[in-house]
Amino acid sequence: MTVESQVKQTLANLKSAQANLENFAFQTQNQQAKQIYTNAAQQTKSVIDFLEPRVNQIESQEPQY
């Protein structure tokens, strides 16, 4: 597995985790849990925002066969 495919897979997993956290926050009635899930989703989004430019950089560097 190439670095590019590993980073893309990690990015996809993070997006899935973020969506799950947002769903948990939406479904719970517990305000403390809702805040925790919302904060975790926001932190995950920050990691996603950091990794997306890296994917573009890797795509432009690795040769295509």
TISEDO-359534 format. One record per atom (N, C-alpha, C, O): residue in three letters; z, y, x. Coordinates in pm, 1 decimal. Example, Ala and Ser with C-alpha at 12.3 -4.5 7.8 and 13.67 -1.06 7.14 Angstrom:
// residues 2
<nutor><residuo>ALA</residuo><z>780.0</z><y>-569.0</y><x>1319.0</x></nutor>
<nutor><residuo>ALA</residuo><z>780.0</z><y>-450.0</y><x>1230.0</x></nutor>
<nutor><residuo>ALA</residuo><z>780.0</z><y>-330.0</y><x>1320.0</x></nutor>
<nutor><residuo>ALA</residuo><z>846.5</z><y>-331.9</y><x>1423.6</x></nutor>
<nutor><residuo>SER</residuo><z>708.0</z><y>-225.0</y><x>1285.0</x></nutor>
<nutor><residuo>SER</residuo><z>714.0</z><y>-106.0</y><x>1367.0</x></nutor>
<nutor><residuo>SER</residuo><z>787.0</z><y>3.0</y><x>1290.0</x></nutor>
<nutor><residuo>SER</residuo><z>803.9</z><y>113.8</y><x>1340.9</x></nutor>
***
This chain:
// residues 65
<nutor><residuo>MET</residuo><z>0.0</z><y>-117.6</y><x>85.4</x></nutor>
<nutor><residuo>MET</residuo><z>0.0</z><y>0.0</y><x>0.0</x></nutor>
<nutor><residuo>MET</residuo><z>0.0</z><y>124.4</y><x>90.3</x></nutor>
<nutor><residuo>MET</residuo><z>79.4</z><y>135.3</y><x>183.8</x></nutor>
<nutor><residuo>THR</residuo><z>-88.5</z><y>214.7</y><x>60.6</x></nutor>
<nutor><residuo>THR</residuo><z>-98.9</z><y>335.3</y><x>142.8</x></nutor>
<nutor><residuo>THR</residuo><z>10.1</z><y>435.2</y><x>105.9</x></nutor>
<nutor><residuo>THR</residuo><z>72.9</z><y>425.9</y><x>0.5</x></nutor>
<nutor><residuo>VAL</residuo><z>30.3</z><y>530.0</y><x>195.0</x></nutor>
<nutor><residuo>VAL</residuo><z>127.4</z><y>636.5</y><x>169.0</x></nutor>
<nutor><residuo>VAL</residuo><z>87.8</z><y>712.4</y><x>42.5</x></nutor>
<nutor><residuo>VAL</residuo><z>172.5</z><y>747.3</y><x>-39.7</x></nutor>
<nutor><residuo>GLU</residuo><z>-41.1</z><y>737.2</y><x>28.7</x></nutor>
<nutor><residuo>GLU</residuo><z>-88.4</z><y>810.3</y><x>-89.3</x></nutor>
<nutor><residuo>GLU</residuo><z>-51.0</z><y>736.5</y><x>-218.2</x></nutor>
<nutor><residuo>GLU</residuo><z>0.5</z><y>797.6</y><x>-311.8</x></nutor>
<nutor><residuo>SER</residuo><z>-76.3</z><y>607.6</y><x>-223.2</x></nutor>
<nutor><residuo>SER</residuo><z>-45.8</z><y>533.1</y><x>-344.6</x></nutor>
<nutor><residuo>SER</residuo><z>104.8</z><y>523.7</y><x>-367.5</x></nutor>
<nutor><residuo>SER</residuo><z>149.8</z><y>522.8</y><x>-482.1</x></nutor>
<nutor><residuo>GLN</residuo><z>182.6</z><y>516.7</y><x>-260.7</x></nutor>
<nutor><residuo>GLN</residuo><z>328.2</z><y>512.1</y><x>-275.1</x></nutor>
<nutor><residuo>GLN</residuo><z>382.4</z><y>643.5</y><x>-330.6</x></nutor>
<nutor><residuo>GLN</residuo><z>469.6</z><y>643.3</y><x>-417.6</x></nutor>
<nutor><residuo>VAL</residuo><z>331.3</z><y>754.6</y><x>-280.8</x></nutor>
<nutor><residuo>VAL</residuo><z>376.8</z><y>885.4</y><x>-328.9</x></nutor>
<nutor><residuo>VAL</residuo><z>333.8</z><y>905.4</y><x>-474.4</x></nutor>
<nutor><residuo>VAL</residuo><z>410.3</z><y>957.9</y><x>-555.4</x></nutor>
<nutor><residuo>LYS</residuo><z>211.3</z><y>863.5</y><x>-507.4</x></nutor>
<nutor><residuo>LYS</residuo><z>165.0</z><y>874.6</y><x>-645.9</x></nutor>
<nutor><residuo>LYS</residuo><z>249.8</z><y>789.2</y><x>-739.7</x></nutor>
<nutor><residuo>LYS</residuo><z>282.9</z><y>832.2</y><x>-850.2</x></nutor>
<nutor><residuo>GLN</residuo><z>284.8</z><y>669.0</y><x>-696.0</x></nutor>
<nutor><residuo>GLN</residuo><z>368.9</z><y>581.9</y><x>-777.9</x></nutor>
<nutor><residuo>GLN</residuo><z>508.0</z><y>642.0</y><x>-795.9</x></nutor>
<nutor><residuo>GLN</residuo><z>565.0</z><y>638.0</y><x>-904.9</x></nutor>
<nutor><residuo>THR</residuo><z>561.4</z><y>697.2</y><x>-688.2</x></nutor>
<nutor><residuo>THR</residuo><z>692.3</z><y>762.7</y><x>-695.9</x></nutor>
<nutor><residuo>THR</residuo><z>687.5</z><y>879.6</y><x>-793.8</x></nutor>
<nutor><residuo>THR</residuo><z>779.5</z><y>898.4</y><x>-873.4</x></nutor>
<nutor><residuo>LEU</residuo><z>581.2</z><y>957.1</y><x>-787.8</x></nutor>
<nutor><residuo>LEU</residuo><z>564.9</z><y>1071.0</y><x>-878.1</x></nutor>
<nutor><residuo>LEU</residuo><z>557.5</z><y>1024.0</y><x>-1023.8</x></nutor>
<nutor><residuo>LEU</residuo><z>619.0</z><y>1084.5</y><x>-1111.7</x></nutor>
<nutor><residuo>ALA</residuo><z>483.7</z><y>918.2</y><x>-1049.1</x></nutor>
<nutor><residuo>ALA</residuo><z>474.4</z><y>863.3</y><x>-1184.6</x></nutor>
<nutor><residuo>ALA</residuo><z>610.7</z><y>814.6</y><x>-1233.5</x></nutor>
<nutor><residuo>ALA</residuo><z>647.0</z><y>836.3</y><x>-1349.1</x></nutor>
<nutor><residuo>ASN</residuo><z>685.8</z><y>748.9</y><x>-1145.4</x></nutor>
<nutor><residuo>ASN</residuo><z>819.2</z><y>701.6</y><x>-1182.0</x></nutor>
<nutor><residuo>ASN</residuo><z>913.3</z><y>817.7</y><x>-1212.8</x></nutor>
<nutor><residuo>ASN</residuo><z>993.1</z><y>810.8</y><x>-1306.3</x></nutor>
<nutor><residuo>LEU</residuo><z>903.7</z><y>923.1</y><x>-1134.4</x></nutor>
<nutor><residuo>LEU</residuo><z>987.7</z><y>1040.5</y><x>-1157.7</x></nutor>
<nutor><residuo>LEU</residuo><z>954.8</z><y>1106.9</y><x>-1291.9</x></nutor>
<nutor><residuo>LEU</residuo><z>1044.6</z><y>1149.6</y><x>-1364.4</x></nutor>
<nutor><residuo>LYS</residuo><z>826.4</z><y>1115.1</y><x>-1323.7</x></nutor>
<nutor><residuo>LYS</residuo><z>786.3</z><y>1173.8</y><x>-1451.4</x></nutor>
<nutor><residuo>LYS</residuo><z>838.0</z><y>1088.9</y><x>-1568.1</x></nutor>
<nutor><residuo>LYS</residuo><z>880.2</z><y>1141.7</y><x>-1670.9</x></nutor>
<nutor><residuo>SER</residuo><z>834.0</z><y>958.6</y><x>-1550.5</x></nutor>
<nutor><residuo>SER</residuo><z>888.1</z><y>869.0</y><x>-1653.3</x></nutor>
<nutor><residuo>SER</residuo><z>1038.6</z><y>888.9</y><x>-1668.2</x></nutor>
<nutor><residuo>SER</residuo><z>1090.1</z><y>895.6</y><x>-1779.8</x></nutor>
<nutor><residuo>ALA</residuo><z>1108.3</z><y>898.0</y><x>-1556.4</x></nutor>
<nutor><residuo>ALA</residuo><z>1253.3</z><y>918.8</y><x>-1560.0</x></nutor>
<nutor><residuo>ALA</residuo><z>1287.2</z><y>1052.0</y><x>-1626.7</x></nutor>
<nutor><residuo>ALA</residuo><z>1382.2</z><y>1060.4</y><x>-1704.5</x></nutor>
<nutor><residuo>GLN</residuo><z>1210.1</z><y>1154.8</y><x>-1596.4</x></nutor>
<nutor><residuo>GLN</residuo><z>1234.2</z><y>1285.2</y><x>-1657.3</x></nutor>
<nutor><residuo>GLN</residuo><z>1216.7</z><y>1277.2</y><x>-1809.0</x></nutor>
<nutor><residuo>GLN</residuo><z>1297.6</z><y>1331.3</y><x>-1884.4</x></nutor>
<nutor><residuo>ALA</residuo><z>1111.8</z><y>1210.1</y><x>-1852.5</x></nutor>
<nutor><residuo>ALA</residuo><z>1087.8</z><y>1196.3</y><x>-1995.6</x></nutor>
<nutor><residuo>ALA</residuo><z>1201.8</z><y>1118.5</y><x>-2062.4</x></nutor>
<nutor><residuo>ALA</residuo><z>1244.9</z><y>1153.6</y><x>-2172.3</x></nutor>
<nutor><residuo>ASN</residuo><z>1249.9</z><y>1014.6</y><x>-1997.2</x></nutor>
<nutor><residuo>ASN</residuo><z>1362.4</z><y>937.7</y><x>-2051.6</x></nutor>
<nutor><residuo>ASN</residuo><z>1487.7</z><y>1024.0</y><x>-2064.7</x></nutor>
<nutor><residuo>ASN</residuo><z>1556.9</z><y>1019.0</y><x>-2166.4</x></nutor>
<nutor><residuo>LEU</residuo><z>1516.0</z><y>1102.5</y><x>-1962.1</x></nutor>
<nutor><residuo>LEU</residuo><z>1633.6</z><y>1189.1</y><x>-1965.3</x></nutor>
<nutor><residuo>LEU</residuo><z>1623.7</z><y>1292.1</y><x>-2077.0</x></nutor>
<nutor><residuo>LEU</residuo><z>1721.6</z><y>1318.8</y><x>-2146.7</x></nutor>
<nutor><residuo>GLU</residuo><z>1504.9</z><y>1349.9</y><x>-2093.7</x></nutor>
<nutor><residuo>GLU</residuo><z>1485.0</z><y>1447.2</y><x>-2201.4</x></nutor>
<nutor><residuo>GLU</residuo><z>1502.8</z><y>1380.2</y><x>-2337.3</x></nutor>
<nutor><residuo>GLU</residuo><z>1558.1</z><y>1440.0</y><x>-2429.6</x></nutor>
<nutor><residuo>ASN</residuo><z>1456.0</z><y>1255.8</y><x>-2349.5</x></nutor>
<nutor><residuo>ASN</residuo><z>1471.7</z><y>1181.6</y><x>-2474.6</x></nutor>
<nutor><residuo>ASN</residuo><z>1618.7</z><y>1151.4</y><x>-2502.4</x></nutor>
<nutor><residuo>ASN</residuo><z>1664.9</z><y>1164.4</y><x>-2615.8</x></nutor>
<nutor><residuo>PHE</residuo><z>1691.9</z><y>1111.2</y><x>-2398.9</x></nutor>
<nutor><residuo>PHE</residuo><z>1834.7</z><y>1085.8</y><x>-2414.9</x></nutor>
<nutor><residuo>PHE</residuo><z>1907.2</z><y>1212.8</y><x>-2460.7</x></nutor>
<nutor><residuo>PHE</residuo><z>1992.5</z><y>1208.3</y><x>-2549.3</x></nutor>
<nutor><residuo>ALA</residuo><z>1872.3</z><y>1325.2</y><x>-2399.4</x></nutor>
<nutor><residuo>ALA</residuo><z>1935.1</z><y>1452.3</y><x>-2435.7</x></nutor>
<nutor><residuo>ALA</residuo><z>1906.0</z><y>1486.2</y><x>-2581.7</x></nutor>
<nutor><residuo>ALA</residuo><z>1992.6</z><y>1537.3</y><x>-2652.6</x></nutor>
<nutor><residuo>PHE</residuo><z>1786.1</z><y>1458.1</y><x>-2625.2</x></nutor>
<nutor><residuo>PHE</residuo><z>1747.4</z><y>1486.9</y><x>-2763.5</x></nutor>
<nutor><residuo>PHE</residuo><z>1821.9</z><y>1397.7</y><x>-2862.4</x></nutor>
<nutor><residuo>PHE</residuo><z>1860.1</z><y>1442.2</y><x>-2970.6</x></nutor>
<nutor><residuo>GLN</residuo><z>1842.2</z><y>1271.9</y><x>-2824.5</x></nutor>
<nutor><residuo>GLN</residuo><z>1899.7</z><y>1174.9</y><x>-2917.8</x></nutor>
<nutor><residuo>GLN</residuo><z>2051.5</z><y>1181.4</y><x>-2930.1</x></nutor>
<nutor><residuo>GLN</residuo><z>2106.5</z><y>1145.9</y><x>-3034.3</x></nutor>
<nutor><residuo>THR</residuo><z>2119.0</z><y>1225.8</y><x>-2826.2</x></nutor>
<nutor><residuo>THR</residuo><z>2265.2</z><y>1221.3</y><x>-2830.0</x></nutor>
<nutor><residuo>THR</residuo><z>2323.6</z><y>1336.5</y><x>-2911.3</x></nutor>
<nutor><residuo>THR</residuo><z>2267.7</z><y>1446.0</y><x>-2916.6</x></nutor>
<nutor><residuo>GLN</residuo><z>2436.4</z><y>1309.0</y><x>-2973.6</x></nutor>
<nutor><residuo>GLN</residuo><z>2509.4</z><y>1411.5</y><x>-3046.5</x></nutor>
<nutor><residuo>GLN</residuo><z>2620.6</z><y>1471.8</y><x>-2960.5</x></nutor>
<nutor><residuo>GLN</residuo><z>2674.0</z><y>1578.2</y><x>-2992.2</x></nutor>
<nutor><residuo>ASN</residuo><z>2654.6</z><y>1403.4</y><x>-2852.4</x></nutor>
<nutor><residuo>ASN</residuo><z>2760.6</z><y>1446.9</y><x>-2762.0</x></nutor>
<nutor><residuo>ASN</residuo><z>2708.5</z><y>1562.5</y><x>-2676.2</x></nutor>
<nutor><residuo>ASN</residuo><z>2615.7</z><y>1545.2</y><x>-2597.2</x></nutor>
<nutor><residuo>GLN</residuo><z>2768.6</z><y>1679.5</y><x>-2692.4</x></nutor>
<nutor><residuo>GLN</residuo><z>2719.6</z><y>1798.3</y><x>-2622.6</x></nutor>
<nutor><residuo>GLN</residuo><z>2734.1</z><y>1788.5</y><x>-2471.0</x></nutor>
<nutor><residuo>GLN</residuo><z>2649.0</z><y>1838.2</y><x>-2397.1</x></nutor>
<nutor><residuo>GLN</residuo><z>2839.9</z><y>1725.6</y><x>-2425.2</x></nutor>
<nutor><residuo>GLN</residuo><z>2858.6</z><y>1710.2</y><x>-2280.6</x></nutor>
<nutor><residuo>GLN</residuo><z>2750.6</z><y>1618.6</y><x>-2223.5</x></nutor>
<nutor><residuo>GLN</residuo><z>2692.5</z><y>1648.7</y><x>-2119.3</x></nutor>
<nutor><residuo>ALA</residuo><z>2723.9</z><y>1508.3</y><x>-2290.4</x></nutor>
<nutor><residuo>ALA</residuo><z>2619.0</z><y>1416.3</y><x>-2246.2</x></nutor>
<nutor><residuo>ALA</residuo><z>2482.6</z><y>1485.0</y><x>-2252.1</x></nutor>
<nutor><residuo>ALA</residuo><z>2400.0</z><y>1469.1</y><x>-2162.2</x></nutor>
<nutor><residuo>LYS</residuo><z>2460.2</z><y>1561.3</y><x>-2358.6</x></nutor>
<nutor><residuo>LYS</residuo><z>2333.1</z><y>1634.2</y><x>-2372.1</x></nutor>
<nutor><residuo>LYS</residuo><z>2311.9</z><y>1727.5</y><x>-2252.8</x></nutor>
<nutor><residuo>LYS</residuo><z>2201.5</z><y>1734.8</y><x>-2198.8</x></nutor>
<nutor><residuo>GLN</residuo><z>2415.9</z><y>1797.9</y><x>-2211.9</x></nutor>
<nutor><residuo>GLN</residuo><z>2405.8</z><y>1889.4</y><x>-2098.4</x></nutor>
<nutor><residuo>GLN</residuo><z>2379.5</z><y>1813.5</y><x>-1968.1</x></nutor>
<nutor><residuo>GLN</residuo><z>2299.8</z><y>1857.0</y><x>-1884.9</x></nutor>
<nutor><residuo>ILE</residuo><z>2446.2</z><y>1701.7</y><x>-1951.8</x></nutor>
<nutor><residuo>ILE</residuo><z>2426.1</z><y>1620.3</y><x>-1830.9</x></nutor>
<nutor><residuo>ILE</residuo><z>2281.9</z><y>1570.8</y><x>-1823.4</x></nutor>
<nutor><residuo>ILE</residuo><z>2217.6</z><y>1581.1</y><x>-1718.9</x></nutor>
<nutor><residuo>TYR</residuo><z>2230.7</z><y>1516.5</y><x>-1935.4</x></nutor>
<nutor><residuo>TYR</residuo><z>2092.6</z><y>1467.3</y><x>-1938.4</x></nutor>
<nutor><residuo>TYR</residuo><z>1992.4</z><y>1580.4</y><x>-1914.5</x></nutor>
<nutor><residuo>TYR</residuo><z>1893.8</z><y>1563.4</y><x>-1842.9</x></nutor>
<nutor><residuo>THR</residuo><z>2019.3</z><y>1695.5</y><x>-1975.2</x></nutor>
<nutor><residuo>THR</residuo><z>1929.4</z><y>1810.0</y><x>-1958.0</x></nutor>
<nutor><residuo>THR</residuo><z>1928.0</z><y>1856.3</y><x>-1812.6</x></nutor>
<nutor><residuo>THR</residuo><z>1821.4</z><y>1883.8</y><x>-1757.5</x></nutor>
<nutor><residuo>ASN</residuo><z>2044.9</z><y>1865.1</y><x>-1750.5</x></nutor>
<nutor><residuo>ASN</residuo><z>2051.6</z><y>1904.5</y><x>-1609.6</x></nutor>
<nutor><residuo>ASN</residuo><z>1980.7</z><y>1804.3</y><x>-1520.1</x></nutor>
<nutor><residuo>ASN</residuo><z>1909.8</z><y>1842.7</y><x>-1427.2</x></nutor>
<nutor><residuo>ALA</residuo><z>1999.4</z><y>1676.9</y><x>-1547.7</x></nutor>
<nutor><residuo>ALA</residuo><z>1933.9</z><y>1573.2</y><x>-1467.4</x></nutor>
<nutor><residuo>ALA</residuo><z>1781.9</z><y>1580.6</y><x>-1482.9</x></nutor>
<nutor><residuo>ALA</residuo><z>1708.4</z><y>1562.6</y><x>-1385.8</x></nutor>
<nutor><residuo>ALA</residuo><z>1735.1</z><y>1607.1</y><x>-1604.2</x></nutor>
<nutor><residuo>ALA</residuo><z>1591.2</z><y>1621.1</y><x>-1627.8</x></nutor>
<nutor><residuo>ALA</residuo><z>1535.5</z><y>1741.7</y><x>-1551.9</x></nutor>
<nutor><residuo>ALA</residuo><z>1425.3</z><y>1735.7</y><x>-1497.3</x></nutor>
<nutor><residuo>GLN</residuo><z>1611.7</z><y>1850.7</y><x>-1548.6</x></nutor>
<nutor><residuo>GLN</residuo><z>1567.4</z><y>1970.1</y><x>-1476.1</x></nutor>
<nutor><residuo>GLN</residuo><z>1563.5</z><y>1944.7</y><x>-1326.0</x></nutor>
<nutor><residuo>GLN</residuo><z>1471.6</z><y>1990.1</y><x>-1257.9</x></nutor>
<nutor><residuo>GLN</residuo><z>1661.5</z><y>1873.1</y><x>-1274.4</x></nutor>
<nutor><residuo>GLN</residuo><z>1662.9</z><y>1840.5</y><x>-1132.1</x></nutor>
<nutor><residuo>GLN</residuo><z>1546.5</z><y>1748.2</y><x>-1097.2</x></nutor>
<nutor><residuo>GLN</residuo><z>1483.8</z><y>1763.0</y><x>-992.3</x></nutor>
<nutor><residuo>THR</residuo><z>1518.5</z><y>1654.4</y><x>-1184.6</x></nutor>
<nutor><residuo>THR</residuo><z>1405.5</z><y>1564.4</y><x>-1163.1</x></nutor>
<nutor><residuo>THR</residuo><z>1275.7</z><y>1643.3</y><x>-1162.3</x></nutor>
<nutor><residuo>THR</residuo><z>1187.2</z><y>1616.6</y><x>-1081.0</x></nutor>
<nutor><residuo>LYS</residuo><z>1263.6</z><y>1739.9</y><x>-1252.1</x></nutor>
<nutor><residuo>LYS</residuo><z>1143.9</z><y>1825.5</y><x>-1256.5</x></nutor>
<nutor><residuo>LYS</residuo><z>1127.9</z><y>1902.7</y><x>-1125.8</x></nutor>
<nutor><residuo>LYS</residuo><z>1015.6</z><y>1922.5</y><x>-1079.6</x></nutor>
<nutor><residuo>SER</residuo><z>1236.9</z><y>1945.9</y><x>-1066.4</x></nutor>
<nutor><residuo>SER</residuo><z>1230.5</z><y>2015.9</y><x>-937.9</x></nutor>
<nutor><residuo>SER</residuo><z>1173.0</z><y>1925.2</y><x>-829.4</x></nutor>
<nutor><residuo>SER</residuo><z>1093.5</z><y>1969.8</y><x>-746.6</x></nutor>
<nutor><residuo>VAL</residuo><z>1212.7</z><y>1799.7</y><x>-829.6</x></nutor>
<nutor><residuo>VAL</residuo><z>1160.2</z><y>1703.8</y><x>-731.5</x></nutor>
<nutor><residuo>VAL</residuo><z>1011.3</z><y>1680.8</y><x>-757.5</x></nutor>
<nutor><residuo>VAL</residuo><z>932.0</z><y>1674.4</y><x>-663.6</x></nutor>
<nutor><residuo>ILE</residuo><z>973.7</z><y>1668.4</y><x>-884.4</x></nutor>
<nutor><residuo>ILE</residuo><z>832.4</z><y>1650.9</y><x>-920.6</x></nutor>
<nutor><residuo>ILE</residuo><z>750.2</z><y>1770.1</y><x>-871.1</x></nutor>
<nutor><residuo>ILE</residuo><z>643.8</z><y>1753.1</y><x>-811.5</x></nutor>
<nutor><residuo>ASP</residuo><z>800.9</z><y>1889.8</y><x>-896.6</x></nutor>
<nutor><residuo>ASP</residuo><z>730.4</z><y>2011.4</y><x>-853.4</x></nutor>
<nutor><residuo>ASP</residuo><z>716.4</z><y>2017.6</y><x>-702.1</x></nutor>
<nutor><residuo>ASP</residuo><z>619.5</z><y>2073.8</y><x>-651.1</x></nutor>
<nutor><residuo>PHE</residuo><z>811.1</z><y>1960.9</y><x>-630.6</x></nutor>
<nutor><residuo>PHE</residuo><z>805.0</z><y>1956.7</y><x>-484.1</x></nutor>
<nutor><residuo>PHE</residuo><z>701.8</z><y>1854.4</y><x>-436.6</x></nutor>
<nutor><residuo>PHE</residuo><z>630.3</z><y>1878.8</y><x>-339.4</x></nutor>
<nutor><residuo>LEU</residuo><z>694.0</z><y>1740.7</y><x>-504.8</x></nutor>
<nutor><residuo>LEU</residuo><z>605.8</z><y>1632.4</y><x>-459.8</x></nutor>
<nutor><residuo>LEU</residuo><z>458.9</z><y>1652.1</y><x>-497.4</x></nutor>
<nutor><residuo>LEU</residuo><z>370.7</z><y>1606.7</y><x>-424.4</x></nutor>
<nutor><residuo>GLU</residuo><z>431.2</z><y>1718.0</y><x>-608.4</x></nutor>
<nutor><residuo>GLU</residuo><z>292.3</z><y>1731.1</y><x>-652.2</x></nutor>
<nutor><residuo>GLU</residuo><z>201.4</z><y>1797.4</y><x>-548.3</x></nutor>
<nutor><residuo>GLU</residuo><z>91.0</z><y>1747.7</y><x>-526.0</x></nutor>
<nutor><residuo>PRO</residuo><z>242.1</z><y>1906.4</y><x>-484.0</x></nutor>
<nutor><residuo>PRO</residuo><z>156.1</z><y>1963.2</y><x>-379.4</x></nutor>
<nutor><residuo>PRO</residuo><z>137.6</z><y>1866.8</y><x>-261.4</x></nutor>
<nutor><residuo>PRO</residuo><z>33.2</z><y>1866.9</y><x>-196.2</x></nutor>
<nutor><residuo>ARG</residuo><z>238.7</z><y>1785.7</y><x>-235.0</x></nutor>
<nutor><residuo>ARG</residuo><z>229.2</z><y>1687.8</y><x>-125.9</x></nutor>
<nutor><residuo>ARG</residuo><z>121.3</z><y>1583.9</y><x>-156.3</x></nutor>
<nutor><residuo>ARG</residuo><z>48.8</z><y>1541.9</y><x>-66.0</x></nutor>
<nutor><residuo>VAL</residuo><z>110.2</z><y>1542.8</y><x>-280.7</x></nutor>
<nutor><residuo>VAL</residuo><z>4.9</z><y>1448.4</y><x>-319.7</x></nutor>
<nutor><residuo>VAL</residuo><z>-131.7</z><y>1509.7</y><x>-291.8</x></nutor>
<nutor><residuo>VAL</residuo><z>-219.5</z><y>1443.4</y><x>-236.5</x></nutor>
<nutor><residuo>ASN</residuo><z>-149.8</z><y>1634.8</y><x>-329.4</x></nutor>
<nutor><residuo>ASN</residuo><z>-277.0</z><y>1703.0</y><x>-304.7</x></nutor>
<nutor><residuo>ASN</residuo><z>-306.6</z><y>1711.7</y><x>-155.5</x></nutor>
<nutor><residuo>ASN</residuo><z>-420.6</z><y>1694.5</y><x>-112.3</x></nutor>
<nutor><residuo>GLN</residuo><z>-202.7</z><y>1738.6</y><x>-78.2</x></nutor>
<nutor><residuo>GLN</residuo><z>-219.9</z><y>1747.4</y><x>66.5</x></nutor>
<nutor><residuo>GLN</residuo><z>-260.3</z><y>1611.9</y><x>124.2</x></nutor>
<nutor><residuo>GLN</residuo><z>-350.8</z><y>1604.7</y><x>207.3</x></nutor>
<nutor><residuo>ILE</residuo><z>-195.6</z><y>1507.2</y><x>82.0</x></nutor>
<nutor><residuo>ILE</residuo><z>-226.6</z><y>1373.1</y><x>130.6</x></nutor>
<nutor><residuo>ILE</residuo><z>-368.5</z><y>1333.9</y><x>90.9</x></nutor>
<nutor><residuo>ILE</residuo><z>-441.4</z><y>1275.9</y><x>171.4</x></nutor>
<nutor><residuo>GLU</residuo><z>-408.1</z><y>1364.8</y><x>-31.7</x></nutor>
<nutor><residuo>GLU</residuo><z>-543.0</z><y>1332.0</y><x>-78.9</x></nutor>
<nutor><residuo>GLU</residuo><z>-650.0</z><y>1399.4</y><x>6.7</x></nutor>
<nutor><residuo>GLU</residuo><z>-755.2</z><y>1340.9</y><x>32.8</x></nutor>
<nutor><residuo>SER</residuo><z>-623.5</z><y>1519.8</y><x>49.2</x></nutor>
<nutor><residuo>SER</residuo><z>-723.2</z><y>1591.1</y><x>129.3</x></nutor>
<nutor><residuo>SER</residuo><z>-725.3</z><y>1544.2</y><x>275.2</x></nutor>
<nutor><residuo>SER</residuo><z>-823.0</z><y>1567.4</y><x>346.4</x></nutor>
<nutor><residuo>GLN</residuo><z>-619.1</z><y>1479.0</y><x>319.0</x></nutor>
<nutor><residuo>GLN</residuo><z>-611.6</z><y>1433.9</y><x>457.7</x></nutor>
<nutor><residuo>GLN</residuo><z>-662.1</z><y>1293.2</y><x>478.6</x></nutor>
<nutor><residuo>GLN</residuo><z>-723.2</z><y>1264.2</y><x>581.4</x></nutor>
<nutor><residuo>GLU</residuo><z>-637.8</z><y>1204.7</y><x>382.8</x></nutor>
<nutor><residuo>GLU</residuo><z>-675.4</z><y>1064.8</y><x>400.5</x></nutor>
<nutor><residuo>GLU</residuo><z>-823.6</z><y>1045.2</y><x>368.5</x></nutor>
<nutor><residuo>GLU</residuo><z>-873.5</z><y>1097.0</y><x>268.7</x></nutor>
<nutor><residuo>PRO</residuo><z>-893.4</z><y>970.0</y><x>453.8</x></nutor>
<nutor><residuo>PRO</residuo><z>-1034.4</z><y>945.6</y><x>428.1</x></nutor>
<nutor><residuo>PRO</residuo><z>-1053.4</z><y>856.4</y><x>304.5</x></nutor>
<nutor><residuo>PRO</residuo><z>-971.1</z><y>769.3</y><x>276.3</x></nutor>
<nutor><residuo>GLN</residuo><z>-1161.4</z><y>879.3</y><x>232.7</x></nutor>
<nutor><residuo>GLN</residuo><z>-1194.3</z><y>800.7</y><x>115.8</x></nutor>
<nutor><residuo>GLN</residuo><z>-1300.1</z><y>696.3</y><x>152.9</x></nutor>
<nutor><residuo>GLN</residuo><z>-1399.8</z><y>728.2</y><x>217.7</x></nutor>
<nutor><residuo>TYR</residuo><z>-1277.9</z><y>574.7</y><x>112.5</x></nutor>
<nutor><residuo>TYR</residuo><z>-1372.6</z><y>466.5</y><x>144.7</x></nutor>
<nutor><residuo>TYR</residuo><z>-1443.4</z><y>420.6</y><x>22.2</x></nutor>
<nutor><residuo>TYR</residuo><z>-1526.9</z><y>330.4</y><x>29.3</x></nutor>
***
